[in-house]
């Protein structure tokens, strides 16, 4: 674990706005007494800072750390006003409020008002309150303008926020109440320009180098599965060890191609497909089943609409794929059958006998299949509708020939190939 604090450009402030954090060393009276003690990396940094940026791998306890800090701050400062800002509103609710590391599990007296005047908010017994926001679209960012002034912000999964640059700028205008308005952020790092810019801002206390393995409270089965799947890969360095990686030499995709051609919504679509890259086995150490939804626009470009990838047994991923087919009014499901064979068809038939289905066989190597798809991205002919951080990470860290291609990427390649690169296999209707 390492920490870096950029010197503040403003004069040192006399009050100590972080004094309450000492109470986090032991559970305060309002917090359940069986709550696990915080690990060293979960304590706020010493010194005077404007943003505590906790950059860590999956399962490192970063949400728990920020949740307990935020809850403690609001308890210690009656009548203060805060914001919780996540990539989507659903992310904010699930991760920061109702989830196992959410504020309501830490402080059961906090009320969540989902439809309060002015927007969803958390309310503390002492009158403190926090708006709950997702900034998935530019329209969501506009809500930051109307949210009033605040003392504290918590950014959940900051690097995955699709509107980070504009959202960060707008939030800064309203973060101006009290002796020391400040922010905290919990995130797995991603090498996007907006995140790097925030990371290098004056007044940032960066705590990084924190991994999944630094949290002793993770279930052993989960740790073993993550290690077996990602140890020794570039994606594992980011997702498990919390490393901020540059574009991978040899990778077929570059982040700039996602960012440059990202859109808020798709035009009218002529064809929509759900592509499946099924896991060959099931169980804790099995691969995920890649499930991607994409459509062909009237402009001849492809639009990635949804990522429904999951870690489920066949019945689970079959149901998930068919639901995506129904919800997006898709024309067909496309599935690779090299590993699953007739099993894929049988799984889908069990869920819905009427779904239209196209089996594809991988007669060429994965690099050969992926190269023309990545070229379409480079030409600006494939667009992501919103952000798909996990998919984009897989695309930008996979080097052909060095490691197995990831599941989301494989499903993406099948979807775009079907939409834009010709018919290479026969149809079969279930």
C-alpha positions as CSV (number, residue, x, y, z in Angstrom):
1,X,0.0,0.0,0.0
2,X,1.2,3.5,-0.8
3,X,-0.1,7.0,-0.2
4,X,0.6,10.2,-1.9
5,X,-0.7,13.6,-0.9
6,X,-0.5,16.5,-3.4
7,X,0.2,19.8,-1.5
8,X,-2.8,22.1,-1.3
9,X,-2.7,25.3,-3.2
10,X,-4.8,27.1,-0.5
11,X,-3.5,28.1,3.0
12,X,-3.6,25.4,5.7
13,X,-6.9,25.5,7.5
14,X,-6.9,25.8,11.2
15,X,-9.9,23.6,12.2
16,X,-9.4,19.9,12.0
17,X,-12.4,18.7,10.0
18,X,-11.2,15.1,10.2
19,X,-11.0,14.8,14.0
20,X,-14.1,12.6,14.1
21,X,-12.2,9.9,12.0
22,X,-10.3,8.8,15.1
23,X,-13.6,7.3,16.3
24,X,-13.5,4.9,13.3
25,X,-10.7,3.0,15.0
26,X,-13.3,1.3,17.2
27,X,-17.0,1.0,16.3
28,X,-18.9,4.1,17.5
29,X,-22.0,3.5,19.5
30,X,-24.4,3.9,16.6
31,X,-22.5,1.3,14.5
32,X,-23.2,-2.4,14.9
33,X,-20.6,-3.7,17.4
34,X,-19.9,-6.9,15.4
35,X,-18.6,-4.8,12.4
36,X,-15.1,-5.9,11.5
37,X,-12.3,-3.5,12.4
38,X,-10.9,-1.5,9.5
39,X,-7.7,-2.5,7.9
40,X,-4.8,0.1,7.7
41,X,-5.6,1.0,4.1
42,X,-9.2,1.7,5.1
43,X,-8.4,4.6,7.4
44,X,-8.4,8.2,5.9
45,X,-4.9,9.6,5.3
46,X,-3.2,12.0,7.7
47,X,-2.8,15.6,6.8
48,X,-4.9,18.2,5.0
49,X,-6.5,17.0,1.8
50,X,-9.4,17.9,-0.5
51,X,-9.9,14.4,-2.0
52,X,-9.2,11.0,-0.4
53,X,-8.8,8.7,-3.4
54,X,-8.8,5.1,-2.3
55,X,-7.7,3.2,-5.4
56,X,-7.8,-0.5,-4.9
57,X,-8.6,-3.9,-6.4
58,X,-11.9,-5.6,-6.3
59,X,-12.9,-6.8,-2.8
60,X,-10.2,-4.8,-1.1
61,X,-12.8,-3.1,1.2
62,X,-12.8,0.4,-0.4
63,X,-16.6,0.8,-0.4
64,X,-16.7,-0.3,3.3
65,X,-14.0,2.3,4.1
66,X,-15.7,5.2,2.4
67,X,-19.1,4.2,3.7
68,X,-17.9,4.2,7.3
69,X,-16.1,7.5,6.8
70,X,-19.1,9.1,5.2
71,X,-21.5,7.8,7.8
72,X,-19.2,8.9,10.6
73,X,-18.8,12.4,9.1
74,X,-22.5,12.9,8.9
75,X,-23.1,11.7,12.4
76,X,-20.4,14.0,13.8
77,X,-21.6,17.1,11.9
78,X,-25.4,17.7,12.5
79,X,-27.2,19.4,9.7
80,X,-24.4,18.9,7.1
81,X,-25.2,18.2,3.5
82,X,-23.5,15.7,1.3
83,X,-23.8,13.8,-2.0
84,X,-23.2,10.2,-3.0
85,X,-22.3,10.1,-6.7
86,X,-22.0,6.8,-8.6
87,X,-21.9,5.8,-12.3
88,X,-25.7,5.0,-12.1
89,X,-28.4,5.6,-9.5
90,X,-28.8,1.9,-9.1
91,X,-25.0,1.6,-8.4
92,X,-25.3,4.2,-5.7
93,X,-28.3,2.5,-4.0
94,X,-26.9,-1.0,-4.2
95,X,-23.3,-0.3,-3.3
96,X,-23.5,2.7,-1.0
97,X,-26.8,2.4,0.8
98,X,-28.5,-1.0,0.9
99,X,-25.6,-3.4,0.1
100,X,-23.5,-5.3,2.7
101,X,-21.1,-2.3,2.9
102,X,-23.8,0.3,2.5
103,X,-24.5,3.0,4.9
104,X,-27.7,1.4,6.2
105,X,-25.8,-1.7,7.3
106,X,-23.4,0.6,9.1
107,X,-25.9,3.0,10.6
108,X,-29.4,1.4,10.8
109,X,-31.0,4.7,11.9
110,X,-30.3,6.3,8.6
111,X,-33.5,6.6,6.4
112,X,-33.4,6.3,2.6
113,X,-36.1,8.5,0.9
114,X,-36.2,7.3,-2.7
115,X,-38.7,9.9,-3.9
116,X,-38.0,12.9,-1.7
117,X,-38.5,16.5,-3.0
118,X,-35.3,17.4,-4.9
119,X,-34.3,13.8,-5.5
120,X,-33.5,10.6,-3.5
121,X,-31.6,11.2,-0.3
122,X,-30.4,9.8,2.9
123,X,-31.4,11.4,6.2
124,X,-29.6,11.1,9.5
125,X,-31.3,11.4,13.0
126,X,-29.3,14.6,13.6
127,X,-30.6,16.4,10.5
128,X,-27.7,15.7,8.1
129,X,-28.7,14.6,4.7
130,X,-27.1,13.4,1.5
131,X,-28.4,13.4,-2.1
132,X,-28.0,10.1,-4.0
133,X,-27.1,10.5,-7.6
134,X,-26.1,8.6,-10.7
135,X,-24.4,10.4,-13.5
136,X,-24.8,8.0,-16.4
137,X,-25.9,10.7,-18.9
138,X,-25.4,14.4,-19.5
139,X,-28.9,15.0,-18.2
140,X,-27.9,13.3,-15.0
141,X,-25.0,15.7,-14.7
142,X,-27.4,18.6,-14.9
143,X,-28.9,17.5,-11.6
144,X,-25.7,18.4,-9.9
145,X,-26.4,22.0,-10.8
146,X,-29.7,21.9,-9.1
147,X,-28.6,20.0,-6.0
148,X,-27.5,23.0,-4.0
149,X,-24.3,23.5,-2.1
150,X,-22.6,20.7,-0.1
151,X,-20.0,19.9,2.6
152,X,-18.9,16.5,1.4
153,X,-19.1,14.2,-1.7
154,X,-18.5,10.5,-2.0
155,X,-17.7,9.2,-5.4
156,X,-18.3,5.5,-5.7
157,X,-16.3,3.7,-8.5
158,X,-15.1,7.1,-9.7
159,X,-13.1,5.7,-12.6
160,X,-16.1,3.9,-14.0
161,X,-18.2,7.1,-14.2
162,X,-19.1,7.6,-17.9
163,X,-19.5,11.4,-17.3
164,X,-16.7,11.9,-14.9
165,X,-15.1,15.0,-16.4
166,X,-18.3,17.0,-16.6
167,X,-19.7,15.6,-13.3
168,X,-16.5,16.4,-11.4
169,X,-16.5,19.9,-12.7
170,X,-20.1,20.5,-11.9
171,X,-19.8,19.0,-8.4
172,X,-16.9,21.3,-7.6
173,X,-19.0,24.4,-8.0
174,X,-21.4,23.2,-5.3
175,X,-18.8,21.7,-2.9
176,X,-18.3,24.9,-0.9
177,X,-20.0,24.7,2.5
178,X,-18.2,24.6,5.9
179,X,-14.6,25.0,7.0
180,X,-13.3,22.3,4.7
181,X,-15.5,21.0,2.0
182,X,-14.0,17.8,0.7
183,X,-14.5,14.6,-1.2
184,X,-13.8,10.9,-0.8
185,X,-13.7,8.3,-3.7
186,X,-13.6,4.6,-3.8
187,X,-12.6,3.0,-7.1
188,X,-10.8,0.3,-9.0
189,X,-8.4,2.3,-11.3
190,X,-9.0,2.6,-15.1
191,X,-6.7,4.4,-17.5
192,X,-9.1,7.0,-18.8
193,X,-8.1,10.6,-19.4
194,X,-10.8,12.1,-17.1
195,X,-9.8,9.8,-14.2
196,X,-6.1,10.5,-14.6
197,X,-6.8,14.3,-14.6
198,X,-8.7,14.0,-11.3
199,X,-6.0,11.7,-9.9
200,X,-3.3,14.4,-10.5
201,X,-5.3,17.3,-9.0
202,X,-3.8,19.4,-6.3
203,X,-5.1,18.4,-2.9
204,X,-5.5,14.7,-3.7
205,X,-4.5,12.2,-1.0
206,X,-4.0,9.0,-3.1
207,X,-4.0,5.7,-1.3
208,X,-3.1,2.9,-3.8
209,X,-1.4,-0.4,-4.2
210,X,-4.2,-2.1,-2.3
211,X,-5.3,-5.5,-3.5
212,X,-8.0,-8.1,-3.0
213,X,-5.6,-10.0,-0.8
214,X,-5.3,-7.1,1.7
215,X,-8.8,-7.7,2.9
216,X,-8.9,-10.7,5.3
217,X,-12.7,-10.8,5.3
218,X,-13.2,-12.0,1.7
219,X,-14.6,-15.6,1.4
220,X,-11.8,-18.0,0.6
221,X,-13.7,-19.5,-2.3
222,X,-14.1,-16.1,-3.9
223,X,-10.4,-15.3,-3.5
224,X,-9.4,-18.7,-4.9
225,X,-11.6,-18.2,-7.9
226,X,-10.4,-14.8,-8.7
227,X,-6.8,-15.8,-8.3
228,X,-7.2,-18.9,-10.5
229,X,-8.8,-16.9,-13.3
230,X,-6.9,-13.6,-13.3
231,X,-3.5,-14.2,-11.6
232,X,-0.7,-13.3,-14.1
233,X,-2.9,-11.4,-16.5
234,X,-2.9,-7.6,-17.1
235,X,-6.6,-7.5,-16.3
236,X,-5.8,-9.2,-13.0
237,X,-3.2,-6.6,-12.2
238,X,-5.9,-3.9,-12.5
239,X,-8.9,-5.7,-11.0
240,X,-7.2,-7.7,-8.3
241,X,-4.2,-5.6,-7.4
242,X,-5.6,-2.2,-8.2
243,X,-2.8,-1.1,-10.6
244,X,-3.4,1.8,-13.0
245,X,-2.3,0.4,-16.4
246,X,-1.5,2.3,-19.6
247,X,-2.8,1.0,-22.9
248,X,-1.4,-2.5,-23.3
249,X,1.2,-3.0,-26.0
250,X,-0.1,-5.4,-28.5
251,X,-3.8,-5.1,-27.5
252,X,-6.2,-4.7,-30.5
253,X,-8.3,-2.0,-28.8
254,X,-7.4,1.4,-27.5
255,X,-9.4,3.3,-24.9
256,X,-9.5,6.4,-27.1
257,X,-11.6,4.6,-29.6
258,X,-14.3,3.9,-27.0
259,X,-14.2,7.4,-25.7
260,X,-14.2,9.2,-29.1
261,X,-17.2,7.4,-30.5
262,X,-19.3,6.8,-27.3
263,X,-22.9,7.9,-27.6
264,X,-25.8,8.6,-25.2
265,X,-28.4,6.8,-27.3
266,X,-28.7,4.7,-30.4
267,X,-30.5,5.7,-33.6
268,X,-33.3,3.5,-35.0
269,X,-32.0,0.0,-35.3
270,X,-32.6,-2.4,-38.2
271,X,-31.3,-5.5,-36.4
272,X,-30.6,-6.4,-32.8
273,X,-28.7,-9.5,-31.7
274,X,-27.8,-11.1,-28.4
275,X,-24.5,-12.9,-28.6
276,X,-23.4,-15.6,-26.1
277,X,-19.9,-17.0,-25.4
278,X,-20.9,-19.9,-23.1
279,X,-18.7,-21.2,-20.3
280,X,-17.6,-24.7,-21.0
281,X,-18.1,-25.8,-17.4
282,X,-19.9,-24.5,-14.3
283,X,-18.8,-24.1,-10.7
284,X,-16.8,-21.6,-8.7
285,X,-13.7,-21.7,-10.9
286,X,-15.6,-21.7,-14.3
287,X,-15.4,-18.9,-16.7
288,X,-18.1,-16.3,-17.0
289,X,-20.6,-16.6,-19.8
290,X,-20.3,-13.6,-22.0
291,X,-23.6,-12.1,-23.1
292,X,-23.6,-8.9,-25.2
293,X,-26.5,-7.1,-26.8
294,X,-25.8,-5.0,-30.0
295,X,-27.7,-3.5,-32.8
296,X,-27.2,-2.3,-36.4
297,X,-28.3,1.3,-36.9
298,X,-30.0,2.8,-39.9
299,X,-26.6,4.6,-40.4
300,X,-24.8,1.3,-41.0
301,X,-23.0,1.6,-37.7
302,X,-23.1,-0.9,-34.8
303,X,-24.2,0.0,-31.3
304,X,-23.4,-1.9,-28.2
305,X,-26.5,-1.7,-26.0
306,X,-26.0,-3.9,-22.9
307,X,-23.6,-6.3,-21.2
308,X,-25.4,-9.1,-19.5
309,X,-22.3,-11.3,-18.8
310,X,-22.8,-13.5,-15.7
311,X,-21.2,-16.3,-13.7
312,X,-24.1,-18.8,-13.6
313,X,-24.9,-22.4,-14.3
314,X,-26.5,-23.0,-17.8
315,X,-30.1,-22.5,-16.7
316,X,-29.1,-19.1,-15.2
317,X,-27.2,-17.8,-18.2
318,X,-29.8,-19.2,-20.6
319,X,-32.6,-17.3,-18.8
320,X,-30.5,-14.2,-18.7
321,X,-29.8,-14.3,-22.4
322,X,-33.5,-14.9,-23.3
323,X,-34.6,-12.1,-21.1
324,X,-32.1,-9.8,-22.9
325,X,-33.5,-11.0,-26.2
326,X,-37.1,-10.1,-25.0
327,X,-36.2,-6.8,-23.4
328,X,-34.3,-5.5,-26.4
329,X,-36.8,-6.9,-28.9
330,X,-33.9,-8.7,-30.5
331,X,-34.0,-10.5,-33.9
332,X,-31.9,-13.5,-32.8
333,X,-29.5,-15.0,-30.4
334,X,-26.1,-15.8,-31.7
335,X,-24.0,-18.4,-29.8
336,X,-20.6,-20.0,-30.1
337,X,-21.1,-23.8,-30.0
338,X,-17.5,-25.0,-30.2
339,X,-17.5,-25.7,-26.4
340,X,-21.1,-26.1,-25.6
341,X,-22.3,-27.9,-28.7
342,X,-26.0,-28.8,-28.7
343,X,-26.1,-27.9,-25.0
344,X,-26.5,-24.2,-25.9
345,X,-29.5,-24.9,-28.0
346,X,-31.1,-27.1,-25.4
347,X,-30.6,-24.5,-22.7
348,X,-32.3,-21.8,-24.7
349,X,-35.0,-24.2,-25.9
350,X,-35.9,-24.9,-22.2
351,X,-36.3,-21.2,-21.4
352,X,-38.2,-20.2,-24.6
353,X,-38.9,-22.6,-27.5
354,X,-39.8,-19.8,-29.8
355,X,-36.6,-17.7,-29.7
356,X,-34.7,-17.4,-33.0
357,X,-31.2,-18.8,-32.8
358,X,-28.0,-18.8,-34.9
359,X,-25.2,-21.2,-34.1
360,X,-21.7,-20.1,-35.0
361,X,-18.5,-22.2,-35.1
362,X,-15.1,-20.8,-34.4
363,X,-13.3,-22.1,-37.5
364,X,-10.7,-19.3,-37.3
365,X,-8.4,-18.3,-34.4
366,X,-9.6,-15.7,-31.9
367,X,-7.1,-13.1,-33.1
368,X,-8.2,-13.5,-36.7
369,X,-11.9,-13.0,-35.7
370,X,-11.2,-10.1,-33.4
371,X,-8.9,-8.0,-35.7
372,X,-11.6,-6.9,-38.2
373,X,-13.9,-6.0,-35.3
374,X,-11.3,-3.9,-33.6
375,X,-10.7,-2.2,-37.0
376,X,-14.3,-1.2,-37.1
377,X,-13.9,0.5,-33.7
378,X,-10.8,2.3,-35.0
379,X,-12.9,3.6,-38.0
380,X,-15.6,4.9,-35.7
381,X,-18.2,2.5,-36.9
382,X,-18.9,0.8,-33.6
383,X,-20.3,2.9,-30.7
384,X,-21.0,2.1,-27.1
385,X,-24.3,3.4,-25.8
386,X,-23.0,4.6,-22.4
387,X,-20.1,3.0,-20.7
388,X,-19.2,-0.7,-20.3
389,X,-16.1,-0.5,-18.0
390,X,-15.6,-4.3,-17.7
391,X,-16.0,-4.9,-21.4
392,X,-13.7,-2.0,-22.2
393,X,-11.1,-3.2,-19.7
394,X,-11.1,-6.7,-21.3
395,X,-10.7,-5.3,-24.8
396,X,-7.8,-3.0,-23.8
397,X,-5.8,-5.5,-21.8
398,X,-6.1,-8.7,-24.0
399,X,-3.0,-9.4,-26.1
400,X,-3.6,-12.1,-28.7
401,X,-1.4,-15.1,-28.1
402,X,-0.4,-14.2,-24.5
403,X,-3.5,-15.3,-22.6
404,X,-7.0,-16.6,-23.1
405,X,-9.4,-14.1,-24.6
406,X,-12.0,-12.8,-22.1
407,X,-15.6,-13.8,-22.2
408,X,-17.2,-10.4,-22.8
409,X,-14.8,-9.7,-25.6
410,X,-15.6,-13.0,-27.3
411,X,-19.3,-12.3,-27.1
412,X,-18.8,-8.8,-28.5
413,X,-16.8,-10.2,-31.4
414,X,-19.6,-12.6,-32.3
415,X,-22.2,-9.8,-32.1
416,X,-20.4,-7.3,-34.3
417,X,-19.3,-10.0,-36.7
418,X,-22.9,-11.1,-37.1
419,X,-24.1,-7.5,-37.6
420,X,-21.4,-6.1,-39.9
421,X,-19.1,-8.7,-41.3
422,X,-21.3,-11.1,-43.2
423,X,-23.1,-14.3,-42.7
424,X,-20.8,-17.2,-41.7
425,X,-23.1,-19.8,-40.3
426,X,-26.6,-21.1,-40.8
427,X,-29.7,-20.2,-39.0
428,X,-31.6,-22.6,-36.8
429,X,-35.0,-21.7,-35.3
430,X,-35.9,-23.3,-32.0
